[in-house]
Amino acid sequence: MTTTFTSPIEPTTSSPAEGSPLSTAHSQLAAAVDILGYDEGLHRMLATPRREIHVAVPLRRDDGEINLFHGFRVQHNFSRGPGKGGLRYHPGVDIDEVRALAMWMTWKCGVVDLPYGGAKGGVAIDPRDFSRSELERVTRRYTSEIMPMIGPDTDIMAPDMGTDDQTMAWVMDTYSVNRGFTIPAVVTGKPLAVGGSLGRGTATSAGLVHVTTAALTEAGEKLEDVSVAIQGFGKVGSHAAAIFADRGARVVAVSDQYGGVRNDDGLHMTRLLEHVAATGSVVGFDDSDPVSNTELLALPVDVLVPAAIEGVLDEHTAGHVRARYVVEGANGPTTAAGDVLLAKNGVTVVPDVLANAGGVVVSYFEWVQANQTYWWTEQEIADKLEHRMVSAYADVSGLARRQDVSLRDAALVIGVKRVAEAHQIRGLYP
Ligand code: NAD
């Protein structure tokens, strides 16, 4: 059946800026739709968020001054289940970025076959500029503003850039107090003391190392023989560095927003983590040389892991990448133009919707445990995570080989197809 749209309303920004996260997300979807042979109506349905909200978030500062921030929640798709996606605190957050991140969540949940749609939220704030009690007030106000849209069966939040397990505890408490009883399943990535899951804190990074290992194994290589550079040393990057080092890889460079450090013999991970805990940055770590974020992307390593922000591998930087593998810890680190250059230079890109899906996989486990009020052991979670990541990698890699397409196109085809099938089987109401 052919679907056509006759409405003149343009539901998403008609032409997001070239290289922006939304334009990257749109061109990735277009490539998958092209391979799948879907018509324009279905394409537009898949490209368009189901619901969006833009809220004002006023904050009374500790000194009594009032500040106002913009907050967003975008629910991209519900065809396979409730919306699922992180909450980001970053000054660059805007509606188009949140739309892109929500869309990627939909495909990601499809790739690893979770019964979720995709959603994402954000507040345009730099959390480093605010006290803990100010961040608590921002979180509680944002949560109450978007309250009609979220819930354990409708849209479930998790941490993302600039937020953490404490943020999730405040969201859960605000939601629960307003509903009159405790509802742990409204968020994932919360502290263990309020129903969090063992293994959630390191899940994204553990999943990333599983798919990196699977890609290397497929090529007859071993993790113990490779060097790794990681951009971003937050929740994803720092745990990935620690797990890579623990499994025998040589982590030769890491960076954060303040700069980077490099040691070609391998950075001493325990001491580096102590340095970051003491100073708040990797910069200044002894036994290393400084390296800029741009230089890090061009280091002659085996594996490059962008684990910070979107769009860092673009038409200016991607051509300089000397890594053989780019494993995307961040969401959307490679623009469409960057992808073309990486492919031209023979770099294998393990795409974000697969490489960083470990976080949402264990979020799903946390949600299942909260709904059952029955808790699994850390080993059970680690085993189930590994199984799901390795089998998702095998599905994606198998399809890429059979259809002679990139791992990104194959992952998008799998994720998009699962969503489109659910949409078509459910039919269009009314
Ligand atoms: P985080 O806030 O814990 O850490 C972000 C890190 O990136 C910090 O080290 C920060 O200094 C660094 N950074 C920020 N701007 C930078 C810049 N311009 N250049 C270099 N470094 C910069 O965030 P996180 O949770 O680790 O998320 C990182 C990325 O991974 C994001 O794209 C996020 O969407 C994605 N991701 C996170 C999860 C998760 O479970 N936390 C899951 C999937 C994907």
Residues whose N, C-alpha, C, O or C-beta is under 5 A from the ligand:
A	BS01	NAD	P159 D160 M161 G162 T204 G232 F233 G234 K235 V236 G237 S255 D256 Q257 N293 A307 A308 I309 G329 A330 N331 N356 G359
